[in-house]
Amino acid sequence: MVTTLKPKAWKKLEKAQAEWPQWVASMTGKLGAQVNSNDGTIVMLEDAAVQVFEKKAKVAAVDNS
């Protein structure tokens, strides 16, 4: 998958990388053209939008039995 991001969306990714030890991102957009390359088929993602979330560690449940 290949896409072009607007500067504001790219800054969200840079900020997450700088501030959070673990993070995930969700990308949405319209599937565009498929391009063949030496590594296989590449799909273009048009009008991409990005949401970035901090990935917080899960607290282990305490067994009191």
N, CA, C and O atoms as a GROMACS GRO file, in nm:
protein
  260
    1MET      N    1   0.084  -0.116   0.000
    1MET     CA    2   0.000   0.000   0.000
    1MET      C    3   0.090   0.123   0.000
    1MET      O    4   0.187   0.130   0.075
    2VAL      N    5   0.056   0.217  -0.084
    2VAL     CA    6   0.131   0.342  -0.095
    2VAL      C    7   0.031   0.457  -0.089
    2VAL      O    8  -0.075   0.450  -0.150
    3THR      N    9   0.066   0.561  -0.016
    3THR     CA   10  -0.020   0.679  -0.010
    3THR      C   11   0.065   0.804   0.008
    3THR      O   12   0.183   0.796   0.043
    4THR      N   13   0.004   0.917  -0.014
    4THR     CA   14   0.066   1.046   0.012
    4THR      C   15  -0.016   1.113   0.122
    4THR      O   16  -0.138   1.120   0.112
    5LEU      N   17   0.052   1.160   0.225
    5LEU     CA   18  -0.017   1.225   0.336
    5LEU      C   19   0.003   1.376   0.331
    5LEU      O   20   0.106   1.425   0.285
    6LYS      N   21  -0.097   1.447   0.380
    6LYS     CA   22  -0.085   1.591   0.395
    6LYS      C   23   0.010   1.619   0.511
    6LYS      O   24   0.025   1.534   0.600
    7PRO      N   25   0.075   1.735   0.513
    7PRO     CA   26   0.170   1.766   0.620
    7PRO      C   27   0.111   1.752   0.761
    7PRO      O   28   0.180   1.707   0.852
    8LYS      N   29  -0.015   1.790   0.780
    8LYS     CA   30  -0.078   1.781   0.912
    8LYS      C   31  -0.087   1.635   0.957
    8LYS      O   32  -0.062   1.606   1.074
    9ALA      N   33  -0.123   1.544   0.867
    9ALA     CA   34  -0.132   1.402   0.901
    9ALA      C   35   0.006   1.345   0.932
    9ALA      O   36   0.022   1.265   1.024
   10TRP      N   37   0.105   1.386   0.855
   10TRP     CA   38   0.242   1.338   0.879
   10TRP      C   39   0.292   1.384   1.016
   10TRP      O   40   0.361   1.310   1.085
   11LYS      N   41   0.257   1.506   1.054
   11LYS     CA   42   0.299   1.558   1.185
   11LYS      C   43   0.236   1.479   1.298
   11LYS      O   44   0.297   1.464   1.404
   12LYS      N   45   0.113   1.427   1.279
   12LYS     CA   46   0.051   1.341   1.380
   12LYS      C   47   0.137   1.217   1.404
   12LYS      O   48   0.158   1.177   1.518
   13LEU      N   49   0.186   1.157   1.296
   13LEU     CA   50   0.271   1.038   1.308
   13LEU      C   51   0.403   1.072   1.377
   13LEU      O   52   0.450   0.997   1.462
   14GLU      N   53   0.464   1.183   1.340
   14GLU     CA   54   0.590   1.224   1.402
   14GLU      C   55   0.571   1.252   1.551
   14GLU      O   56   0.656   1.216   1.632
   15LYS      N   57   0.460   1.316   1.587
   15LYS     CA   58   0.432   1.347   1.727
   15LYS      C   59   0.412   1.219   1.808
   15LYS      O   60   0.463   1.208   1.919
   16ALA      N   61   0.339   1.124   1.753
   16ALA     CA   62   0.317   0.996   1.822
   16ALA      C   63   0.450   0.924   1.845
   16ALA      O   64   0.474   0.870   1.953
   17GLN      N   65   0.535   0.924   1.745
   17GLN     CA   66   0.664   0.856   1.755
   17GLN      C   67   0.750   0.922   1.862
   17GLN      O   68   0.825   0.854   1.933
   18ALA      N   69   0.742   1.053   1.874
   18ALA     CA   70   0.825   1.126   1.970
   18ALA      C   71   0.772   1.117   2.113
   18ALA      O   72   0.850   1.116   2.208
   19GLU      N   73   0.639   1.112   2.130
   19GLU     CA   74   0.580   1.123   2.263
   19GLU      C   75   0.538   0.991   2.326
   19GLU      O   76   0.536   0.979   2.449
   20TRP      N   77   0.505   0.892   2.246
   20TRP     CA   78   0.452   0.767   2.300
   20TRP      C   79   0.549   0.652   2.276
   20TRP      O   80   0.601   0.638   2.165
   21PRO      N   81   0.574   0.570   2.378
   21PRO     CA   82   0.664   0.456   2.358
   21PRO      C   83   0.605   0.352   2.263
   21PRO      O   84   0.678   0.287   2.188
   22GLN      N   85   0.472   0.336   2.266
   22GLN     CA   86   0.404   0.245   2.172
   22GLN      C   87   0.280   0.316   2.119
   22GLN      O   88   0.208   0.382   2.194
   23TRP      N   89   0.256   0.303   1.989
   23TRP     CA   90   0.140   0.365   1.929
   23TRP      C   91   0.098   0.285   1.807
   23TRP      O   92   0.175   0.208   1.751
   24VAL      N   93  -0.027   0.304   1.767
   24VAL     CA   94  -0.080   0.241   1.647
   24VAL      C   95  -0.150   0.350   1.565
   24VAL      O   96  -0.191   0.453   1.618
   25ALA      N   97  -0.162   0.324   1.437
   25ALA     CA   98  -0.229   0.419   1.348
   25ALA      C   99  -0.330   0.345   1.263
   25ALA      O  100  -0.311   0.229   1.226
   26SER      N  101  -0.437   0.414   1.232
   26SER     CA  102  -0.541   0.361   1.145
   26SER      C  103  -0.549   0.452   1.023
   26SER      O  104  -0.565   0.574   1.036
   27MET      N  105  -0.537   0.393   0.905
   27MET     CA  106  -0.545   0.471   0.782
   27MET      C  107  -0.671   0.434   0.708
   27MET      O  108  -0.704   0.316   0.694
   28THR      N  109  -0.741   0.535   0.660
   28THR     CA  110  -0.860   0.513   0.578
   28THR      C  111  -0.843   0.591   0.448
   28THR      O  112  -0.766   0.686   0.441
   29GLY      N  113  -0.915   0.548   0.348
   29GLY     CA  114  -0.910   0.616   0.219
   29GLY      C  115  -0.977   0.532   0.114
   29GLY      O  116  -1.034   0.427   0.143
   30LYS      N  117  -0.969   0.577  -0.008
   30LYS     CA  118  -1.029   0.509  -0.121
   30LYS      C  119  -0.921   0.428  -0.193
   30LYS      O  120  -0.814   0.480  -0.225
   31LEU      N  121  -0.949   0.300  -0.217
   31LEU     CA  122  -0.853   0.218  -0.290
   31LEU      C  123  -0.842   0.268  -0.433
   31LEU      O  124  -0.942   0.288  -0.501
   32GLY      N  125  -0.720   0.287  -0.475
   32GLY     CA  126  -0.696   0.339  -0.608
   32GLY      C  127  -0.637   0.233  -0.700
   32GLY      O  128  -0.671   0.115  -0.691
   33ALA      N  129  -0.551   0.277  -0.788
   33ALA     CA  130  -0.492   0.191  -0.889
   33ALA      C  131  -0.401   0.086  -0.827
   33ALA      O  132  -0.342   0.106  -0.721
   34GLN      N  133  -0.391  -0.027  -0.897
   34GLN     CA  134  -0.297  -0.131  -0.860
   34GLN      C  135  -0.181  -0.126  -0.959
   34GLN      O  136  -0.201  -0.122  -1.080
   35VAL      N  137  -0.060  -0.124  -0.904
   35VAL     CA  138   0.060  -0.112  -0.986
   35VAL      C  139   0.147  -0.234  -0.962
   35VAL      O  140   0.173  -0.270  -0.847
   36ASN      N  141   0.192  -0.298  -1.069
   36ASN     CA  142   0.281  -0.412  -1.055
   36ASN      C  143   0.425  -0.364  -1.040
   36ASN      O  144   0.469  -0.272  -1.109
   37SER      N  145   0.497  -0.429  -0.949
   37SER     CA  146   0.638  -0.398  -0.929
   37SER      C  147   0.714  -0.529  -0.914
   37SER      O  148   0.654  -0.637  -0.917
   38ASN      N  149   0.845  -0.521  -0.898
   38ASN     CA  150   0.926  -0.641  -0.880
   38ASN      C  151   0.892  -0.713  -0.750
   38ASN      O  152   0.912  -0.834  -0.740
   39ASP      N  153   0.840  -0.640  -0.651
   39ASP     CA  154   0.806  -0.698  -0.521
   39ASP      C  155   0.661  -0.745  -0.514
   39ASP      O  156   0.618  -0.794  -0.410
   40GLY      N  157   0.585  -0.730  -0.620
   40GLY     CA  158   0.445  -0.770  -0.620
   40GLY      C  159   0.356  -0.652  -0.656
   40GLY      O  160   0.403  -0.551  -0.708
   41THR      N  161   0.228  -0.666  -0.627
   41THR     CA  162   0.132  -0.562  -0.659
   41THR      C  163   0.128  -0.457  -0.549
   41THR      O  164   0.122  -0.490  -0.430
   42ILE      N  165   0.131  -0.332  -0.588
   42ILE     CA  166   0.120  -0.219  -0.496
   42ILE      C  167  -0.016  -0.156  -0.517
   42ILE      O  168  -0.057  -0.130  -0.630
   43VAL      N  169  -0.087  -0.130  -0.407
   43VAL     CA  170  -0.218  -0.065  -0.414
   43VAL      C  171  -0.204   0.078  -0.366
   43VAL      O  172  -0.145   0.104  -0.261
   44MET      N  173  -0.256   0.171  -0.443
   44MET     CA  174  -0.253   0.312  -0.405
   44MET      C  175  -0.374   0.342  -0.316
   44MET      O  176  -0.484   0.297  -0.345
   45LEU      N  177  -0.354   0.418  -0.208
   45LEU     CA  178  -0.462   0.462  -0.121
   45LEU      C  179  -0.480   0.612  -0.144
   45LEU      O  180  -0.392   0.692  -0.114
   46GLU      N  181  -0.596   0.648  -0.198
   46GLU     CA  182  -0.624   0.787  -0.232
   46GLU      C  183  -0.701   0.856  -0.120
   46GLU      O  184  -0.775   0.791  -0.046
   47ASP      N  185  -0.684   0.986  -0.106
   47ASP     CA  186  -0.753   1.066  -0.005
   47ASP      C  187  -0.736   1.006   0.134
   47ASP      O  188  -0.834   0.989   0.207
   48ALA      N  189  -0.614   0.973   0.170
   48ALA     CA  190  -0.586   0.905   0.296
   48ALA      C  191  -0.606   0.997   0.416
   48ALA      O  192  -0.573   1.116   0.412
   49ALA      N  193  -0.661   0.938   0.522
   49ALA     CA  194  -0.673   1.005   0.652
   49ALA      C  195  -0.610   0.913   0.756
   49ALA      O  196  -0.616   0.791   0.743
   50VAL      N  197  -0.550   0.973   0.858
   50VAL     CA  198  -0.479   0.895   0.960
   50VAL      C  199  -0.533   0.930   1.098
   50VAL      O  200  -0.555   1.047   1.130
   51GLN      N  201  -0.554   0.826   1.179
   51GLN     CA  202  -0.584   0.844   1.321
   51GLN      C  203  -0.473   0.773   1.396
   51GLN      O  204  -0.436   0.660   1.362
   52VAL      N  205  -0.419   0.838   1.499
   52VAL     CA  206  -0.308   0.782   1.576
   52VAL      C  207  -0.353   0.766   1.721
   52VAL      O  208  -0.415   0.856   1.778
   53PHE      N  209  -0.322   0.651   1.778
   53PHE     CA  210  -0.362   0.620   1.915
   53PHE      C  211  -0.242   0.572   1.994
   53PHE      O  212  -0.156   0.501   1.942
   54GLU      N  213  -0.238   0.610   2.122
   54GLU     CA  214  -0.135   0.557   2.210
   54GLU      C  215  -0.174   0.415   2.246
   54GLU      O  216  -0.289   0.388   2.281
   55LYS      N  217  -0.080   0.325   2.238
   55LYS     CA  218  -0.104   0.185   2.275
   55LYS      C  219  -0.058   0.168   2.419
   55LYS      O  220   0.061   0.171   2.449
   56LYS      N  221  -0.156   0.152   2.507
   56LYS     CA  222  -0.125   0.140   2.649
   56LYS      C  223  -0.114  -0.006   2.688
   56LYS      O  224  -0.188  -0.091   2.637
   57ALA      N  225  -0.021  -0.035   2.777
   57ALA     CA  226  -0.001  -0.173   2.823
   57ALA      C  227  -0.123  -0.217   2.903
   57ALA      O  228  -0.178  -0.140   2.982
   58LYS      N  229  -0.165  -0.342   2.881
   58LYS     CA  230  -0.277  -0.397   2.957
   58LYS      C  231  -0.228  -0.438   3.094
   58LYS      O  232  -0.120  -0.494   3.109
   59VAL      N  233  -0.309  -0.409   3.194
   59VAL     CA  234  -0.276  -0.446   3.331
   59VAL      C  235  -0.320  -0.590   3.352
   59VAL      O  236  -0.434  -0.626   3.323
   60ALA      N  237  -0.228  -0.673   3.402
   60ALA     CA  238  -0.259  -0.814   3.425
   60ALA      C  239  -0.360  -0.826   3.538
   60ALA      O  240  -0.350  -0.758   3.640
   61ALA      N  241  -0.458  -0.915   3.519
   61ALA     CA  242  -0.560  -0.938   3.622
   61ALA      C  243  -0.498  -1.012   3.740
   61ALA      O  244  -0.416  -1.103   3.721
   62VAL      N  245  -0.538  -0.974   3.860
   62VAL     CA  246  -0.486  -1.038   3.982
   62VAL      C  247  -0.581  -1.150   4.021
   62VAL      O  248  -0.701  -1.129   4.032
   63ASP      N  249  -0.527  -1.270   4.042
   63ASP     CA  250  -0.606  -1.386   4.083
   63ASP      C  251  -0.597  -1.398   4.235
   63ASP      O  252  -0.490  -1.426   4.289
   64ASN      N  253  -0.710  -1.377   4.303
   64ASN     CA  254  -0.713  -1.379   4.449
   64ASN      C  255  -0.758  -1.513   4.504
   64ASN      O  256  -0.809  -1.517   4.616
   65SER      N  257  -0.744  -1.622   4.434
   65SER     CA  258  -0.790  -1.751   4.485
   65SER      C  259  -0.684  -1.825   4.560
   65SER      O  260  -0.708  -1.935   4.610
   0.00000   0.00000   0.00000
